[in-house]
Structures are given as structure tokens and as C-alpha cells.
Amino acid sequence: MFVVIHVIGSYQIYAMPVFDMLESLLVKKLKFAPSFKLRLITHTLYVAFTMFIGMLIPFFGSLLGFLGGLVFAPTTYFLPCIMWLAVYKPRRFSLSWFAKWICIILGLALMILAPIGALRQIILSAKTYKLFS
């Protein structure tokens, strides 16, 4: 359930630049009037298109796991901790120092292990690849 909540939230965040680009293209180049109706139609068509692409790839979940482990684990788990340690320079071996280093180590482990597991699953799924399965 938490994965679904995370994917819905992150989809909205990462799709916003695409929504903005599509709306700008329609308003500036194709002379559509900016309105709620245009925004609703644009967003709905984009979501339907990406959903179609997601359904077309039978190992889409594993692909999300691969990219998530490779790209989102560093930006979510250990890079913020490294930046925090660099900015605030806490006392060595203090509670906050240990907590940040634990997050860094776990984030690195996740970044290494998640893509490996997802790639294995993609390879296994590719053997019996069928569209819309």
C-alpha cells in the first residue's frame, strides 16, 4: 500500500514539468485558451498514455524497482544525510552523527541490492514476454 501511495505522489511531482510543457505548447503555439477544461483534458490524456505504456510492459514493476534503487535511493536516503553532515558538522559519534551514517549505509545497500533484484526479475520476465500480460 505504501508503494502505491509513494508512486502516486512521486508521479505527480515528476509529471508536473511535462504537464506544464504540454500546456505551454498548446496555449502558445496552438493558440488554445488557458482554462480548467484544457488542463483537465491534457492531464487526463497524459496519464492515460503513461498508463497504457505501463500496461504494455509486463515487467513495469521491476523496471520501477530498478530505476528506483538506482536513482531515487541516493537522492532520498543518503545524499541528504551527506549534505546535512557537511553543512552542520555534528560532533563525531554523537546520536545524530550515528543516525545519519546508518541512513547512508542503508541507502547505499538499497542502491546496490534493489537494482540487482529488479534486474533479475526483468530477465526472468523477459523470457516469457507477452504484451499486456
N, CA, C and O atoms as CSV, one atom per row, in Angstrom:
chain,resi,resn,atom,element,x,y,z
A,1,MET,N,N,0.821,-1.197,0.000
A,1,MET,CA,C,0.000,0.000,0.000
A,1,MET,C,C,0.867,1.263,0.000
A,1,MET,O,O,0.549,2.245,-0.672
A,2,PHE,N,N,1.976,1.225,0.770
A,2,PHE,CA,C,2.861,2.387,0.816
A,2,PHE,C,C,3.535,2.633,-0.530
A,2,PHE,O,O,3.826,3.776,-0.882
A,3,VAL,N,N,3.781,1.567,-1.278
A,3,VAL,CA,C,4.377,1.719,-2.604
A,3,VAL,C,C,3.416,2.473,-3.516
A,3,VAL,O,O,3.830,3.356,-4.267
A,4,VAL,N,N,2.142,2.125,-3.450
A,4,VAL,CA,C,1.133,2.797,-4.274
A,4,VAL,C,C,1.063,4.280,-3.911
A,4,VAL,O,O,1.023,5.135,-4.795
A,5,ILE,N,N,1.047,4.579,-2.634
A,5,ILE,CA,C,0.995,5.977,-2.187
A,5,ILE,C,C,2.241,6.730,-2.658
A,5,ILE,O,O,2.149,7.867,-3.120
A,6,HIS,N,N,3.399,6.088,-2.535
A,6,HIS,CA,C,4.642,6.725,-2.957
A,6,HIS,C,C,4.650,6.968,-4.465
A,6,HIS,O,O,5.043,8.045,-4.914
A,7,VAL,N,N,4.223,5.985,-5.246
A,7,VAL,CA,C,4.239,6.136,-6.707
A,7,VAL,C,C,3.263,7.219,-7.148
A,7,VAL,O,O,3.581,7.998,-8.046
A,8,ILE,N,N,2.097,7.285,-6.544
A,8,ILE,CA,C,1.126,8.321,-6.909
A,8,ILE,C,C,1.686,9.708,-6.594
A,8,ILE,O,O,1.588,10.623,-7.413
A,9,GLY,N,N,2.267,9.858,-5.420
A,9,GLY,CA,C,2.831,11.158,-5.044
A,9,GLY,C,C,4.010,11.555,-5.900
A,9,GLY,O,O,4.095,12.699,-6.348
A,10,SER,N,N,4.922,10.629,-6.133
A,10,SER,CA,C,6.095,10.962,-6.931
A,10,SER,C,C,5.716,11.167,-8.394
A,10,SER,O,O,6.337,11.979,-9.081
A,11,TYR,N,N,4.714,10.449,-8.877
A,11,TYR,CA,C,4.245,10.648,-10.252
A,11,TYR,C,C,3.769,12.079,-10.433
A,11,TYR,O,O,4.073,12.715,-11.442
A,12,GLN,N,N,3.026,12.584,-9.463
A,12,GLN,CA,C,2.533,13.959,-9.560
A,12,GLN,C,C,3.683,14.959,-9.575
A,12,GLN,O,O,3.652,15.933,-10.327
A,13,ILE,N,N,4.687,14.721,-8.757
A,13,ILE,CA,C,5.814,15.648,-8.676
A,13,ILE,C,C,6.624,15.632,-9.968
A,13,ILE,O,O,6.961,16.686,-10.508
A,14,TYR,N,N,6.935,14.439,-10.461
A,14,TYR,CA,C,7.796,14.345,-11.635
A,14,TYR,C,C,7.044,14.589,-12.941
A,14,TYR,O,O,7.675,14.851,-13.965
A,15,ALA,N,N,5.722,14.510,-12.935
A,15,ALA,CA,C,4.954,14.765,-14.152
A,15,ALA,C,C,4.604,16.247,-14.307
A,15,ALA,O,O,4.220,16.667,-15.399
A,16,MET,N,N,4.724,17.034,-13.266
A,16,MET,CA,C,4.364,18.451,-13.349
A,16,MET,C,C,5.121,19.205,-14.437
A,16,MET,O,O,4.497,19.990,-15.150
A,17,PRO,N,N,6.427,19.013,-14.606
A,17,PRO,CA,C,7.100,19.717,-15.719
A,17,PRO,C,C,6.554,19.311,-17.088
A,17,PRO,O,O,6.489,20.137,-17.997
A,18,VAL,N,N,6.166,18.056,-17.239
A,18,VAL,CA,C,5.593,17.603,-18.508
A,18,VAL,C,C,4.229,18.259,-18.725
A,18,VAL,O,O,3.924,18.721,-19.825
A,19,PHE,N,N,3.410,18.295,-17.667
A,19,PHE,CA,C,2.107,18.965,-17.762
A,19,PHE,C,C,2.296,20.417,-18.166
A,19,PHE,O,O,1.596,20.918,-19.046
A,20,ASP,N,N,3.238,21.091,-17.525
A,20,ASP,CA,C,3.492,22.497,-17.819
A,20,ASP,C,C,3.957,22.690,-19.258
A,20,ASP,O,O,3.523,23.623,-19.933
A,21,MET,N,N,4.840,21.807,-19.730
A,21,MET,CA,C,5.335,21.903,-21.100
A,21,MET,C,C,4.198,21.695,-22.101
A,21,MET,O,O,4.091,22.428,-23.084
A,22,LEU,N,N,3.345,20.687,-21.847
A,22,LEU,CA,C,2.217,20.431,-22.752
A,22,LEU,C,C,1.249,21.603,-22.792
A,22,LEU,O,O,0.798,22.007,-23.864
A,23,GLU,N,N,0.933,22.148,-21.626
A,23,GLU,CA,C,0.009,23.276,-21.577
A,23,GLU,C,C,0.609,24.513,-22.260
A,23,GLU,O,O,-0.090,25.235,-22.971
A,24,SER,N,N,1.901,24.750,-22.040
A,24,SER,CA,C,2.550,25.894,-22.697
A,24,SER,C,C,2.537,25.725,-24.207
A,24,SER,O,O,2.282,26.684,-24.937
A,25,LEU,N,N,2.806,24.528,-24.677
A,25,LEU,CA,C,2.789,24.252,-26.113
A,25,LEU,C,C,1.396,24.489,-26.689
A,25,LEU,O,O,1.254,25.114,-27.740
A,26,LEU,N,N,0.374,23.994,-26.007
A,26,LEU,CA,C,-0.992,24.153,-26.513
A,26,LEU,C,C,-1.439,25.613,-26.504
A,26,LEU,O,O,-2.123,26.060,-27.424
A,27,VAL,N,N,-1.056,26.351,-25.472
A,27,VAL,CA,C,-1.507,27.745,-25.360
A,27,VAL,C,C,-0.706,28.665,-26.288
A,27,VAL,O,O,-1.288,29.487,-26.996
A,28,LYS,N,N,0.622,28.529,-26.288
A,28,LYS,CA,C,1.453,29.465,-27.050
A,28,LYS,C,C,1.523,29.137,-28.538
A,28,LYS,O,O,1.381,30.026,-29.378
A,29,LYS,N,N,1.736,27.891,-28.859
A,29,LYS,CA,C,1.943,27.517,-30.273
A,29,LYS,C,C,0.635,27.218,-30.993
A,29,LYS,O,O,0.452,27.617,-32.143
A,30,LEU,N,N,-0.274,26.519,-30.324
A,30,LEU,CA,C,-1.514,26.120,-30.985
A,30,LEU,C,C,-2.697,27.024,-30.648
A,30,LEU,O,O,-3.822,26.783,-31.087
A,31,LYS,N,N,-2.426,28.074,-29.858
A,31,LYS,CA,C,-3.404,29.135,-29.563
A,31,LYS,C,C,-4.675,28.644,-28.869
A,31,LYS,O,O,-5.759,29.165,-29.132
A,32,PHE,N,N,-4.556,27.649,-27.986
A,32,PHE,CA,C,-5.688,27.251,-27.156
A,32,PHE,C,C,-5.833,28.256,-26.027
A,32,PHE,O,O,-4.847,28.842,-25.580
A,33,ALA,N,N,-7.046,28.453,-25.573
A,33,ALA,CA,C,-7.276,29.347,-24.444
A,33,ALA,C,C,-6.971,28.601,-23.144
A,33,ALA,O,O,-7.466,27.492,-22.938
A,34,PRO,N,N,-6.159,29.200,-22.262
A,34,PRO,CA,C,-5.874,28.518,-20.998
A,34,PRO,C,C,-7.134,28.425,-20.146
A,34,PRO,O,O,-7.775,29.436,-19.859
A,35,SER,N,N,-7.480,27.213,-19.747
A,35,SER,CA,C,-8.683,27.021,-18.942
A,35,SER,C,C,-8.566,25.731,-18.141
A,35,SER,O,O,-7.662,24.922,-18.351
A,36,PHE,N,N,-9.494,25.567,-17.231
A,36,PHE,CA,C,-9.537,24.342,-16.426
A,36,PHE,C,C,-9.816,23.138,-17.307
A,36,PHE,O,O,-9.269,22.057,-17.087
A,37,LYS,N,N,-10.674,23.330,-18.311
A,37,LYS,CA,C,-11.023,22.233,-19.214
A,37,LYS,C,C,-9.786,21.741,-19.987
A,37,LYS,O,O,-9.579,20.535,-20.122
A,38,LEU,N,N,-8.974,22.668,-20.489
A,38,LEU,CA,C,-7.748,22.297,-21.197
A,38,LEU,C,C,-6.794,21.540,-20.275
A,38,LEU,O,O,-6.205,20.532,-20.666
A,39,ARG,N,N,-6.650,22.034,-19.057
A,39,ARG,CA,C,-5.779,21.389,-18.077
A,39,ARG,C,C,-6.265,19.991,-17.738
A,39,ARG,O,O,-5.462,19.062,-17.654
A,40,LEU,N,N,-7.553,19.828,-17.543
A,40,LEU,CA,C,-8.123,18.524,-17.210
A,40,LEU,C,C,-7.923,17.536,-18.357
A,40,LEU,O,O,-7.538,16.389,-18.131
A,41,ILE,N,N,-8.180,17.972,-19.567
A,41,ILE,CA,C,-8.026,17.089,-20.736
A,41,ILE,C,C,-6.552,16.726,-20.938
A,41,ILE,O,O,-6.231,15.564,-21.190
A,42,THR,N,N,-5.659,17.706,-20.831
A,42,THR,CA,C,-4.233,17.458,-21.016
A,42,THR,C,C,-3.707,16.467,-19.980
A,42,THR,O,O,-3.013,15.513,-20.329
A,43,HIS,N,N,-4.032,16.690,-18.722
A,43,HIS,CA,C,-3.573,15.807,-17.651
A,43,HIS,C,C,-4.147,14.400,-17.827
A,43,HIS,O,O,-3.433,13.411,-17.665
A,44,THR,N,N,-5.412,14.315,-18.154
A,44,THR,CA,C,-6.055,13.009,-18.305
A,44,THR,C,C,-5.455,12.227,-19.463
A,44,THR,O,O,-5.186,11.033,-19.331
A,45,LEU,N,N,-5.244,12.883,-20.589
A,45,LEU,CA,C,-4.648,12.193,-21.738
A,45,LEU,C,C,-3.215,11.745,-21.449
A,45,LEU,O,O,-2.816,10.652,-21.850
A,46,TYR,N,N,-2.446,12.575,-20.763
A,46,TYR,CA,C,-1.073,12.197,-20.429
A,46,TYR,C,C,-1.047,11.004,-19.467
A,46,TYR,O,O,-0.268,10.069,-19.651
A,47,VAL,N,N,-1.892,11.042,-18.456
A,47,VAL,CA,C,-1.959,9.927,-17.501
A,47,VAL,C,C,-2.416,8.658,-18.204
A,47,VAL,O,O,-1.878,7.582,-17.943
A,48,ALA,N,N,-3.404,8.767,-19.094
A,48,ALA,CA,C,-3.871,7.594,-19.833
A,48,ALA,C,C,-2.764,7.039,-20.728
A,48,ALA,O,O,-2.612,5.823,-20.844
A,49,PHE,N,N,-1.994,7.922,-21.359
A,49,PHE,CA,C,-0.897,7.477,-22.218
A,49,PHE,C,C,0.184,6.757,-21.412
A,49,PHE,O,O,0.650,5.690,-21.812
A,50,THR,N,N,0.577,7.331,-20.293
A,50,THR,CA,C,1.610,6.674,-19.482
A,50,THR,C,C,1.093,5.381,-18.867
A,50,THR,O,O,1.859,4.433,-18.687
A,51,MET,N,N,-0.190,5.330,-18.543
A,51,MET,CA,C,-0.777,4.090,-18.027
A,51,MET,C,C,-0.763,3.014,-19.114
A,51,MET,O,O,-0.488,1.847,-18.833
A,52,PHE,N,N,-1.058,3.402,-20.340
A,52,PHE,CA,C,-1.015,2.458,-21.461
A,52,PHE,C,C,0.396,1.906,-21.649
A,52,PHE,O,O,0.576,0.704,-21.843
A,53,ILE,N,N,1.386,2.778,-21.592
A,53,ILE,CA,C,2.780,2.343,-21.716
A,53,ILE,C,C,3.139,1.411,-20.562
A,53,ILE,O,O,3.810,0.400,-20.767
A,54,GLY,N,N,2.698,1.745,-19.358
A,54,GLY,CA,C,2.961,0.890,-18.204
A,54,GLY,C,C,2.326,-0.482,-18.338
A,54,GLY,O,O,2.919,-1.482,-17.934
A,55,MET,N,N,1.130,-0.541,-18.900
A,55,MET,CA,C,0.466,-1.832,-19.096
A,55,MET,C,C,1.090,-2.610,-20.245
A,55,MET,O,O,1.024,-3.839,-20.270
A,56,LEU,N,N,1.688,-1.913,-21.184
A,56,LEU,CA,C,2.321,-2.554,-22.329
A,56,LEU,C,C,3.559,-3.336,-21.917
A,56,LEU,O,O,3.892,-4.354,-22.523
A,57,ILE,N,N,4.236,-2.854,-20.885
A,57,ILE,CA,C,5.461,-3.505,-20.414
A,57,ILE,C,C,5.102,-4.421,-19.241
A,57,ILE,O,O,4.739,-3.927,-18.174
A,58,PRO,N,N,5.195,-5.730,-19.410
A,58,PRO,CA,C,4.766,-6.629,-18.339
A,58,PRO,C,C,5.682,-6.592,-17.113
A,58,PRO,O,O,5.261,-6.988,-16.026
A,59,PHE,N,N,6.889,-6.138,-17.259
A,59,PHE,CA,C,7.802,-6.067,-16.121
A,59,PHE,C,C,7.992,-4.628,-15.657
A,59,PHE,O,O,9.079,-4.243,-15.225
A,60,PHE,N,N,6.933,-3.844,-15.749
A,60,PHE,CA,C,6.996,-2.425,-15.393
A,60,PHE,C,C,7.316,-2.236,-13.909
A,60,PHE,O,O,8.062,-1.325,-13.548
A,61,GLY,N,N,6.758,-3.088,-13.049
A,61,GLY,CA,C,7.043,-3.001,-11.613
A,61,GLY,C,C,8.513,-3.236,-11.325
A,61,GLY,O,O,9.105,-2.540,-10.499
A,62,SER,N,N,9.101,-4.203,-11.993
A,62,SER,CA,C,10.527,-4.465,-11.813
A,62,SER,C,C,11.367,-3.323,-12.370
A,62,SER,O,O,12.420,-2.997,-11.824
A,63,LEU,N,N,10.900,-2.721,-13.452
A,63,LEU,CA,C,11.599,-1.569,-14.015
A,63,LEU,C,C,11.566,-0.392,-13.039
A,63,LEU,O,O,12.553,0.327,-12.884
A,64,LEU,N,N,10.422,-0.207,-12.386
A,64,LEU,CA,C,10.335,0.828,-11.354
A,64,LEU,C,C,11.293,0.541,-10.210
A,64,LEU,O,O,11.944,1.452,-9.700
A,65,GLY,N,N,11.384,-0.729,-9.803
A,65,GLY,CA,C,12.314,-1.105,-8.747
A,65,GLY,C,C,13.761,-0.867,-9.145
A,65,GLY,O,O,14.567,-0.422,-8.329
A,66,PHE,N,N,14.091,-1.162,-10.397
A,66,PHE,CA,C,15.454,-0.954,-10.892
A,66,PHE,C,C,15.811,0.531,-10.877
A,66,PHE,O,O,16.838,0.930,-10.328
A,67,LEU,N,N,14.944,1.343,-11.491
A,67,LEU,CA,C,15.219,2.781,-11.544
A,67,LEU,C,C,15.136,3.424,-10.170
A,67,LEU,O,O,15.905,4.331,-9.854
A,68,GLY,N,N,14.201,2.952,-9.356
A,68,GLY,CA,C,14.080,3.494,-8.007
A,68,GLY,C,C,15.308,3.219,-7.170
A,68,GLY,O,O,15.792,4.100,-6.459
A,69,GLY,N,N,15.816,1.996,-7.251
A,69,GLY,CA,C,17.014,1.667,-6.499
A,69,GLY,C,C,18.236,2.404,-7.017
A,69,GLY,O,O,19.110,2.793,-6.242
A,70,LEU,N,N,18.293,2.592,-8.303
A,70,LEU,CA,C,19.469,3.210,-8.914
A,70,LEU,C,C,19.468,4.733,-8.771
A,70,LEU,O,O,20.515,5.340,-8.544
A,71,VAL,N,N,18.294,5.344,-8.905
A,71,VAL,CA,C,18.231,6.810,-8.958
A,71,VAL,C,C,17.622,7.424,-7.703
A,71,VAL,O,O,18.174,8.377,-7.154
A,72,PHE,N,N,16.498,6.895,-7.246
A,72,PHE,CA,C,15.792,7.540,-6.145
A,72,PHE,C,C,16.358,7.207,-4.777
A,72,PHE,O,O,16.224,8.013,-3.856
A,73,ALA,N,N,16.985,6.051,-4.610
A,73,ALA,CA,C,17.586,5.723,-3.314
A,73,ALA,C,C,18.672,6.730,-2.931
A,73,ALA,O,O,18.687,7.202,-1.794
A,74,PRO,N,N,19.578,7.071,-3.849
A,74,PRO,CA,C,20.588,8.058,-3.451
A,74,PRO,C,C,19.993,9.425,-3.113
A,74,PRO,O,O,20.374,10.052,-2.125
A,75,THR,N,N,19.059,9.874,-3.944
A,75,THR,CA,C,18.516,11.216,-3.719
A,75,THR,C,C,17.578,11.276,-2.519
A,75,THR,O,O,17.326,12.359,-1.990
A,76,THR,N,N,17.059,10.138,-2.085
A,76,THR,CA,C,16.123,10.125,-0.970
A,76,THR,C,C,16.799,9.758,0.345
A,76,THR,O,O,16.490,10.346,1.381
A,77,TYR,N,N,17.705,8.810,0.319
A,77,TYR,CA,C,18.233,8.269,1.566
A,77,TYR,C,C,19.597,8.800,1.967
A,77,TYR,O,O,19.747,9.308,3.079
A,78,PHE,N,N,20.597,8.700,1.098
A,78,PHE,CA,C,21.908,9.034,1.638
A,78,PHE,C,C,22.483,10.374,1.203
A,78,PHE,O,O,23.294,10.934,1.941
A,79,LEU,N,N,22.114,10.919,0.055
A,79,LEU,CA,C,22.644,12.235,-0.309
A,79,LEU,C,C,22.185,13.348,0.637
A,79,LEU,O,O,22.997,14.203,0.990
A,80,PRO,N,N,20.907,13.372,1.066
A,80,PRO,CA,C,20.534,14.390,2.056
A,80,PRO,C,C,21.306,14.258,3.365
A,80,PRO,O,O,21.634,15.262,3.998
A,81,CYS,N,N,21.595,13.027,3.772
A,81,CYS,CA,C,22.365,12.824,5.005
A,81,CYS,C,C,23.798,13.318,4.843
A,81,CYS,O,O,24.353,13.933,5.753
A,82,ILE,N,N,24.392,13.051,3.688
A,82,ILE,CA,C,25.755,13.519,3.438
A,82,ILE,C,C,25.783,15.049,3.431
A,82,ILE,O,O,26.695,15.655,3.992
A,83,MET,N,N,24.787,15.672,2.798
A,83,MET,CA,C,24.733,17.133,2.770
A,83,MET,C,C,24.536,17.694,4.177
A,83,MET,O,O,25.154,18.693,4.545
A,84,TRP,N,N,23.672,17.045,4.960
A,84,TRP,CA,C,23.432,17.504,6.327
A,84,TRP,C,C,24.716,17.420,7.142
A,84,TRP,O,O,25.042,18.343,7.888
A,85,LEU,N,N,25.447,16.314,7.001
A,85,LEU,CA,C,26.712,16.163,7.727
A,85,LEU,C,C,27.724,17.229,7.300
A,85,LEU,O,O,28.468,17.749,8.132
A,86,ALA,N,N,27.751,17.551,6.010
A,86,ALA,CA,C,28.692,18.556,5.513
A,86,ALA,C,C,28.330,19.956,6.002
A,86,ALA,O,O,29.216,20.758,6.297
A,87,VAL,N,N,27.041,20.252,6.088
A,87,VAL,CA,C,26.609,21.600,6.478
A,87,VAL,C,C,26.703,21.803,7.984
A,87,VAL,O,O,27.271,22.794,8.442
A,88,TYR,N,N,26.145,20.862,8.765
A,88,TYR,CA,C,26.035,21.067,10.208
A,88,TYR,C,C,27.244,20.565,11.002
A,88,TYR,O,O,27.442,20.987,12.141
A,89,LYS,N,N,28.044,19.684,10.430
A,89,LYS,CA,C,29.232,19.150,11.067
A,89,LYS,C,C,29.004,18.788,12.543
A,89,LYS,O,O,29.579,19.406,13.439
A,90,PRO,N,N,28.152,17.772,12.780
A,90,PRO,CA,C,27.889,17.390,14.178
A,90,PRO,C,C,29.126,16.748,14.818
A,90,PRO,O,O,30.057,16.335,14.127
A,91,ARG,N,N,29.111,16.674,16.150
A,91,ARG,CA,C,30.214,16.027,16.855
A,91,ARG,C,C,30.308,14.582,16.426
A,91,ARG,O,O,29.288,13.912,16.261
A,92,ARG,N,N,31.540,14.088,16.241
A,92,ARG,CA,C,31.726,12.684,15.862
A,92,ARG,C,C,31.180,11.787,16.952
A,92,ARG,O,O,31.339,12.050,18.144
A,93,PHE,N,N,30.534,10.724,16.514
A,93,PHE,CA,C,29.981,9.685,17.376
A,93,PHE,C,C,28.818,10.173,18.244
A,93,PHE,O,O,28.458,9.515,19.220
A,94,SER,N,N,28.229,11.326,17.894
A,94,SER,CA,C,27.017,11.754,18.580
A,94,SER,C,C,25.835,10.984,18.000
A,94,SER,O,O,25.975,10.288,16.994
A,95,LEU,N,N,24.680,11.107,18.632
A,95,LEU,CA,C,23.494,10.374,18.190
A,95,LEU,C,C,23.091,10.761,16.768
A,95,LEU,O,O,22.786,9.887,15.956
A,96,SER,N,N,23.085,12.049,16.460
A,96,SER,CA,C,22.704,12.476,15.106
A,96,SER,C,C,23.744,12.028,14.074
A,96,SER,O,O,23.382,11.689,12.947
A,97,TRP,N,N,25.017,12.023,14.439
A,97,TRP,CA,C,26.067,11.561,13.541
A,97,TRP,C,C,25.874,10.084,13.216
A,97,TRP,O,O,25.964,9.676,12.058
A,98,PHE,N,N,25.601,9.271,14.270
A,98,PHE,CA,C,25.350,7.842,14.052
A,98,PHE,C,C,24.098,7.611,13.203
A,98,PHE,O,O,24.098,6.768,12.306
A,99,ALA,N,N,23.036,8.361,13.489
A,99,ALA,CA,C,21.780,8.188,12.741
A,99,ALA,C,C,21.988,8.489,11.264
A,99,ALA,O,O,21.488,7.758,10.409
A,100,LYS,N,N,22.708,9.539,10.959
A,100,LYS,CA,C,22.954,9.879,9.552
A,100,LYS,C,C,23.809,8.821,8.874
A,100,LYS,O,O,23.544,8.465,7.726
A,101,TRP,N,N,24.836,8.307,9.558
A,101,TRP,CA,C,25.677,7.289,8.960
A,101,TRP,C,C,24.938,5.975,8.768
A,101,TRP,O,O,25.209,5.248,7.812
A,102,ILE,N,N,24.017,5.662,9.653
A,102,ILE,CA,C,23.189,4.453,9.466
A,102,ILE,C,C,22.319,4.620,8.223
A,102,ILE,O,O,22.180,3.687,7.432
A,103,CYS,N,N,21.734,5.807,8.048
A,103,CYS,CA,C,20.930,6.068,6.842
A,103,CYS,C,C,21.786,6.005,5.582
A,103,CYS,O,O,21.336,5.502,4.553
A,104,ILE,N,N,22.998,6.505,5.653
A,104,ILE,CA,C,23.900,6.460,4.494
A,104,ILE,C,C,24.219,5.022,4.138
A,104,ILE,O,O,24.156,4.653,2.966
A,105,ILE,N,N,24.560,4.204,5.117
A,105,ILE,CA,C,24.918,2.802,4.863
A,105,ILE,C,C,23.712,2.021,4.340
A,105,ILE,O,O,23.839,1.250,3.388
A,106,LEU,N,N,22.546,2.216,4.954
A,106,LEU,CA,C,21.342,1.524,4.471
A,106,LEU,C,C,20.946,1.993,3.077
A,106,LEU,O,O,20.507,1.188,2.255
A,107,GLY,N,N,21.097,3.281,2.802
A,107,GLY,CA,C,20.790,3.802,1.468
A,107,GLY,C,C,21.724,3.249,0.411
A,107,GLY,O,O,21.293,2.932,-0.698
A,108,LEU,N,N,23.004,3.130,0.748
A,108,LEU,CA,C,23.955,2.533,-0.189
A,108,LEU,C,C,23.625,1.064,-0.446
A,108,LEU,O,O,23.681,0.596,-1.583
A,109,ALA,N,N,23.281,0.342,0.624
A,109,ALA,CA,C,22.910,-1.065,0.463
A,109,ALA,C,C,21.670,-1.191,-0.425
A,109,ALA,O,O,21.607,-2.062,-1.293
A,110,LEU,N,N,20.687,-0.318,-0.202
A,110,LEU,CA,C,19.479,-0.329,-1.026
A,110,LEU,C,C,19.804,0.008,-2.474
A,110,LEU,O,O,19.247,-0.593,-3.392
A,111,MET,N,N,20.705,0.971,-2.684
A,111,MET,CA,C,21.067,1.359,-4.035
A,111,MET,C,C,21.791,0.232,-4.771
A,111,MET,O,O,21.699,0.133,-5.994
A,112,ILE,N,N,22.497,-0.604,-4.045
A,112,ILE,CA,C,23.209,-1.718,-4.671
A,112,ILE,C,C,22.289,-2.925,-4.864
A,112,ILE,O,O,22.297,-3.539,-5.931
A,113,LEU,N,N,21.499,-3.270,-3.848
A,113,LEU,CA,C,20.717,-4.504,-3.884
A,113,LEU,C,C,19.420,-4.399,-4.697
A,113,LEU,O,O,19.047,-5.355,-5.376
A,114,ALA,N,N,18.736,-3.265,-4.641
A,114,ALA,CA,C,17.451,-3.134,-5.345
A,114,ALA,C,C,17.592,-3.284,-6.852
A,114,ALA,O,O,16.813,-4.025,-7.449
A,115,PRO,N,N,18.546,-2.619,-7.499
A,115,PRO,CA,C,18.679,-2.825,-8.947
A,115,PRO,C,C,19.071,-4.255,-9.319
A,115,PRO,O,O,18.649,-4.762,-10.358
A,116,ILE,N,N,19.870,-4.903,-8.484
A,116,ILE,CA,C,20.253,-6.285,-8.774
A,116,ILE,C,C,19.026,-7.188,-8.758
A,116,ILE,O,O,18.825,-7.980,-9.678
A,117,GLY,N,N,18.210,-7.072,-7.719
A,117,GLY,CA,C,16.990,-7.882,-7.630
A,117,GLY,C,C,16.007,-7.569,-8.741
A,117,GLY,O,O,15.399,-8.472,-9.316
A,118,ALA,N,N,15.854,-6.291,-9.041
A,118,ALA,CA,C,14.919,-5.903,-10.102
A,118,ALA,C,C,15.407,-6.359,-11.470
A,118,ALA,O,O,14.606,-6.789,-12.300
A,119,LEU,N,N,16.716,-6.272,-11.716
A,119,LEU,CA,C,17.258,-6.726,-12.988
A,119,LEU,C,C,17.074,-8.230,-13.157
A,119,LEU,O,O,16.781,-8.706,-14.254
A,120,ARG,N,N,17.244,-8.969,-12.076
A,120,ARG,CA,C,16.996,-10.410,-12.122
A,120,ARG,C,C,15.543,-10.692,-12.490
A,120,ARG,O,O,15.257,-11.569,-13.305
A,121,GLN,N,N,14.636,-9.942,-11.886
A,121,GLN,CA,C,13.210,-10.129,-12.169
A,121,GLN,C,C,12.879,-9.738,-13.607
A,121,GLN,O,O,12.054,-10.393,-14.243
A,122,ILE,N,N,13.503,-8.688,-14.130
A,122,ILE,CA,C,13.280,-8.278,-15.516
A,122,ILE,C,C,13.748,-9.377,-16.466
A,122,ILE,O,O,13.062,-9.704,-17.434
A,123,ILE,N,N,14.910,-9.939,-16.184
A,123,ILE,CA,C,15.436,-11.006,-17.039
A,123,ILE,C,C,14.518,-12.218,-17.017
A,123,ILE,O,O,14.261,-12.821,-18.059
A,124,LEU,N,N,14.023,-12.578,-15.841
A,124,LEU,CA,C,13.100,-13.713,-15.753
A,124,LEU,C,C,11.787,-13.425,-16.470
A,124,LEU,O,O,11.232,-14.313,-17.117
A,125,SER,N,N,11.285,-12.200,-16.364
A,125,SER,CA,C,10.032,-11.826,-17.029
A,125,SER,C,C,10.203,-11.744,-18.538
A,125,SER,O,O,9.270,-12.043,-19.284
A,126,ALA,N,N,11.381,-11.344,-18.994
A,126,ALA,CA,C,11.610,-11.180,-20.430
A,126,ALA,C,C,11.584,-12.509,-21.174
A,126,ALA,O,O,11.326,-12.546,-22.377
A,127,LYS,N,N,11.848,-13.592,-20.464
A,127,LYS,CA,C,11.824,-14.908,-21.108
A,127,LYS,C,C,10.429,-15.273,-21.602
A,127,LYS,O,O,10.283,-15.930,-22.633
A,128,THR,N,N,9.420,-14.853,-20.876
A,128,THR,CA,C,8.033,-15.170,-21.245
A,128,THR,C,C,7.273,-13.898,-21.597
A,128,THR,O,O,6.099,-13.771,-21.249
A,129,TYR,N,N,7.915,-12.959,-22.276
A,129,TYR,CA,C,7.343,-11.655,-22.592
A,129,TYR,C,C,6.141,-11.758,-23.506
A,129,TYR,O,O,6.212,-12.372,-24.570
A,130,LYS,N,N,5.035,-11.155,-23.092
A,130,LYS,CA,C,3.828,-11.030,-23.913
A,130,LYS,C,C,3.247,-9.652,-23.636
A,130,LYS,O,O,3.231,-9.196,-22.492
A,131,LEU,N,N,2.775,-8.996,-24.675
A,131,LEU,CA,C,2.172,-7.669,-24.481
A,131,LEU,C,C,0.920,-7.775,-23.630
A,131,LEU,O,O,0.152,-8.730,-23.748
A,132,PHE,N,N,0.723,-6.786,-22.773
A,132,PHE,CA,C,-0.445,-6.664,-21.907
A,132,PHE,C,C,-0.651,-7.879,-21.010
A,132,PHE,O,O,-1.790,-8.222,-20.692
A,133,SER,N,N,0.434,-8.536,-20.597
A,133,SER,CA,C,0.253,-9.696,-19.709
A,133,SER,C,C,0.412,-9.306,-18.262
A,133,SER,O,O,0.293,-10.154,-17.377
